[in-house]
Amino acid sequence: MNVGVISRPKKGFSANGDSYVIEKIDQKILISVIDGIGHGVHADNAATKCVNTIKKYIQSSEDCNLIILFNRCHEALKSTDGVVMASILVDAPCGTIRYAGIGNIATRIIGMKNIYPIPRGGIVGYNMPAVKEYTYPYKRGDLILMYTDGIISRINSDLCIRLQNLEEQTIAEELFKQYARDDDDATLLVAREEST
């Protein structure tokens, strides 16, 4: 899996409340994008605690169950202001992506058919509803975008298609230049499994 990512704090802040995790689990890849509620140190602490909880769960789990993953994060983050997050588990050999999301992290799968998973409302660590996991088709070469609300939410799919021959980091940089806001922490992640 090739990944390009840009993550930076809100203008005027040194602590970034956004974070992400990319972990290989057997032949699958887990990607989580996290946005700590608010800005600055408190948001950064919540996001960091969430990342550590995800990594701890992965180390102790044979397979990654996204519902259990979110529930573990919810319990671990109750002493914080919480986070919003989206997680995908890419199983390229089986041609699937499993998805779960709470809050306003945008996820898009751009390929022959564009897929826009819809997250549930709520905050992990505060008022998280029951997590639902969805499975979508995935083909090697499909472009995966995940981004926080520091990115203007309406990224043009046609632009992504025009950029898809570029490397993932270059795509992330081009989209970030056009769509990132200065008044919030911002993270944009682009991932793609090479087509065979």
C-alpha positions in Angstrom: 0.0 0.0 0.0 1.4 3.4 -1.0 0.4 6.3 1.2 0.8 10.0 1.0 -0.2 12.2 3.9 0.0 15.8 5.1 -1.0 16.7 8.7 -0.5 20.1 10.3 -1.9 22.1 13.2 -4.2 25.1 13.1 -2.4 28.3 12.1 -0.8 29.8 15.3 -0.7 26.4 17.2 2.2 24.1 17.6 0.2 21.0 18.8 -1.8 19.2 16.2 -5.1 17.6 17.3 -5.2 15.5 14.1 -3.4 12.2 13.8 -3.5 9.0 11.8 -2.5 5.3 12.0 -1.3 3.0 9.2 -0.7 -0.6 10.3 -0.3 -3.9 8.4 -2.2 -6.8 9.8 -1.3 -10.0 7.9 -2.3 -9.1 4.3 -4.6 -6.3 5.3 -3.9 -2.7 6.0 -5.6 -0.7 8.7 -5.8 3.1 8.2 -7.4 5.4 10.8 -7.7 9.1 10.7 -8.4 10.9 14.0 -9.4 14.5 14.9 -9.2 15.4 18.6 -12.1 17.7 19.6 -11.0 21.3 19.7 -7.4 22.5 19.0 -4.0 22.6 20.8 -2.7 20.4 23.5 -6.0 18.9 24.7 -6.9 17.8 21.2 -3.4 16.5 20.6 -3.5 14.5 23.8 -6.8 12.9 22.9 -5.6 12.0 19.4 -2.4 10.6 20.7 -4.2 8.5 23.3 -6.5 7.2 20.5 -3.5 6.3 18.3 -1.9 4.4 21.3 -5.1 2.5 22.0 -5.4 1.5 18.3 -1.8 0.2 18.3 -2.3 -1.7 21.5 -5.5 -3.3 20.2 -3.8 -4.4 17.0 -0.9 -6.0 18.9 -3.3 -8.0 21.0 -5.7 -9.0 18.2 -5.6 -11.8 15.7 -7.9 -9.9 13.3 -9.0 -6.3 13.5 -12.7 -6.0 14.3 -13.5 -2.3 13.7 -16.5 -2.3 16.1 -14.3 -3.6 19.0 -11.6 -1.1 17.9 -14.0 1.8 18.2 -15.4 0.5 21.6 -11.8 0.2 23.0 -11.0 3.8 21.9 -14.3 5.0 23.4 -13.5 3.6 26.8 -9.9 4.8 26.7 -10.9 8.4 25.8 -13.6 9.0 28.4 -11.2 11.2 30.4 -10.6 13.4 27.4 -12.7 15.7 25.2 -12.9 12.8 22.7 -12.2 12.4 19.0 -13.9 11.8 15.8 -12.4 9.1 13.6 -12.8 6.9 10.6 -11.1 3.5 10.1 -10.8 1.3 7.1 -9.4 -2.2 6.8 -8.2 -2.8 3.2 -8.1 -6.4 2.1 -6.8 -6.1 -1.4 -6.4 -9.9 -2.0 -10.1 -10.3 -1.2 -11.2 -7.1 -2.9 -12.9 -5.5 0.0 -12.7 -2.5 2.3 -14.3 -2.6 5.8 -15.3 0.8 7.1 -16.5 2.4 10.3 -16.7 6.1 11.2 -17.9 8.3 14.0 -18.0 12.1 13.4 -16.9 14.2 10.4 -13.9 12.4 9.0 -14.5 12.1 5.2 -13.6 8.9 3.4 -13.8 8.4 -0.4 -12.9 5.5 -2.6 -12.3 6.7 -6.1 -12.3 4.0 -8.8 -14.6 2.6 -11.5 -17.4 3.4 -9.1 -16.9 6.2 -6.5 -17.9 5.2 -3.0 -18.6 7.8 -0.2 -19.0 6.0 3.1 -21.2 8.0 5.5 -20.0 8.2 9.1 -22.4 8.2 12.1 -22.7 11.3 14.3 -21.1 11.4 17.7 -17.8 11.7 19.5 -15.6 8.7 20.5 -15.0 9.0 24.2 -18.1 11.1 24.9 -21.4 10.3 23.1 -20.6 7.5 20.7 -23.6 5.7 19.2 -23.4 2.0 18.3 -20.7 1.6 15.7 -21.7 0.1 12.4 -19.2 -1.6 10.0 -19.8 -1.5 6.3 -18.0 -3.5 3.6 -17.4 -2.1 0.1 -15.7 -3.5 -3.0 -12.1 -2.5 -3.6 -9.9 -3.0 -6.6 -6.1 -2.5 -6.6 -5.5 0.9 -8.1 -8.5 2.5 -6.5 -7.6 5.8 -4.8 -8.5 6.1 -1.1 -8.9 9.6 0.4 -9.4 10.3 4.1 -9.4 13.8 5.6 -10.4 15.8 8.6 -12.7 18.9 8.7 -9.6 21.1 8.3 -10.1 20.2 4.6 -13.0 21.7 2.7 -15.3 18.7 2.4 -16.2 18.9 -1.3 -13.0 17.7 -2.9 -13.7 17.4 -6.7 -13.6 13.8 -7.8 -12.7 14.8 -11.3 -9.6 16.5 -10.0 -8.7 13.3 -8.2 -9.1 11.3 -11.4 -6.9 13.8 -13.2 -4.2 13.5 -10.5 -4.3 9.7 -10.2 -1.2 9.1 -12.4 0.9 11.0 -9.8 2.5 9.4 -6.7 0.3 9.4 -3.6 2.3 12.0 -1.8 2.1 14.4 -4.7 -1.7 13.9 -4.9 -1.9 14.6 -1.2 0.1 17.8 -1.6 -1.9 19.0 -4.6 -5.2 18.4 -2.9 -4.0 19.9 0.4 -2.9 23.1 -1.4 -6.3 23.6 -2.9 -8.6 22.4 -0.1 -6.9 22.9 3.3 -8.2 25.6 5.7 -5.9 27.6 8.0 -8.5 28.0 10.8 -8.3 24.3 11.8 -5.9 21.4 12.2 -5.9 19.6 8.8 -5.0 16.1 7.7 -5.3 14.6 4.3 -4.3 11.0 3.5 -4.2 9.3 0.1 -3.6 5.6 -0.2 -3.5 3.1 -3.0 -2.6 -0.5 -3.5 -0.6 -0.9 -6.7 -2.6 -2.5 -9.5 -1.1 -5.8 -10.7 
